[in-house]
Amino acid sequence: MSQASSTEKNILIVEDNAPSMLLTCALIKRILPTAAISKATDGETALALLNSQTFDLIVLDLVLPDINGIIIAEKVRTTPNHPNFKTPIIALTANVFPIVQEQCMKAGINNFIPKPTSEATLRETIEKYLEIARL
């Protein structure tokens, strides 16, 4: 299995469900073994991280205990000087209704992946947005 080059990639995972967080982290570490992963388990923590540092990729659950993931994406995308204004955002969610996908796109979320996902699907999406060549 080939692995993508992950030199200096900084990834934020926003997920409130502990098993989903563990799985997402494990999959990303398999895809990007040297990536730095920051974690947020709620919207407030996610916004604080997003406002204070620049990420190469954001993996965002939509259903969080305090702030909806779509609102988080809107806050990032509607602030032109935001440090993550152009950072790719991938929604990783069990909410697969077409209206939710439409809301994601309107909020500036770049891609929508339904849960549960496979390593292959996540790899393909990450490689697309980070333009990482396979070794």
N, C-alpha and C positions, 0 to 999 in steps of 0.2 A: 504494500500500500504506500503510495507516495504521500508525502506531507508537504504542506504549503510552507513557504518561508515566512517566518513570523517575526523577523528582527524588529524590535522596538515597536510592536503594535500594542496599543493601549485600548483595552476593551472594557466597556461598562455593561454589566448584566443587571437588569432590574427585574427582580422576581421575588414574590413574597412567600411562595411555597417552598419549603426547605428541600424536599426531594427533587423538585423541578430545578431548583438552583444547583444542587449537586450534579444532576444529570447534565444540565447546560454547561456548567463549568468543565465537567469531565470531557464532554464532546468538543468544546472549544480548545481545551488543552491538547486533545488528540490532533486537532486540525492545525492549531497554532501553538506548538509546544513551548515556545519562549515568550509568548504574549504575556503582558501584565494584565491581570484581570482585577477590576474593581467591582464591588458588589453593593447593591442597595436592595433592601427588602421592603421599602415603602417609597412613596412618591416624594416626600419631603427630603429624604436622604438622597434620592436620585437627583432632585433639583439642586441640592447643595453641591453635589459632586459635579454635575453638569455646568453649574455656574462658576466653578472654581478651577476646572482643568479641561483640557482638550482631549477628546478621545478619537481614536481611529474608527471605531464602530460602537454602536449602541444596540444591545439586544434587550427589548422592552416587552415585558408582560403588560397586558392592557388592564387587567383587573387587579388592582392594588387596594390595600385597606384604607388609604386616605385620599389619594389623587388618581384619577383615571389615567392610564398610559397615553391615551389620545390627548388629554389636556397637557401632559408633560411635553409631548411632541409639539403641540401648538405653541407652547411657551418658548421652546427652543427655536422653532421655525419663524416665529413672528418678531423675533428680536435680531435684526440684521447684524449687530455687533456681538452677538452671543458667541462664546468660544466654540460652540458645537453647531453653529448655524448650518454648516455644510456637511457635517458628519452624517454618514449613512445610518439610518435607524431601521432596524428589523423588528417587526412585531412578531413575537412568539407567543401564541395564545390558543386556548381551547375554544374561544368564541369565534366560530367560523362562518357566521351568517354573512351573506353578501353585503348587507347594510353596514356591518362593522368593517369589512374590507374597504368599502367606499369611504367611510369616515376616516380610516387610517390614511388613505391616499390624500384626502382633503387636508388632513392635519400635517402632511409632509413626511409621513412614514414611507420609506423607500420600498419596503417589501414586507410581505405578510406570510408567515409560516404557521400552519396549524400544528397544535400539539396533539398527540405526541409527534415528534419529528424524528427523522433518521439522521445519522451522521452524514450520509451522502447528500441529503437535501441541505443540511446546514452548511456543509463544506462548499457545495456549489454556490450557495448564496453568499457566503463569506468571500469566496474567491472572486465572485462577480464584483462585489462592492469594494474590496481592498485591492483588486487587480493583482492578486498574488499568483505567480506562476508556479505550476507544479514542478517539483524537482525530479 
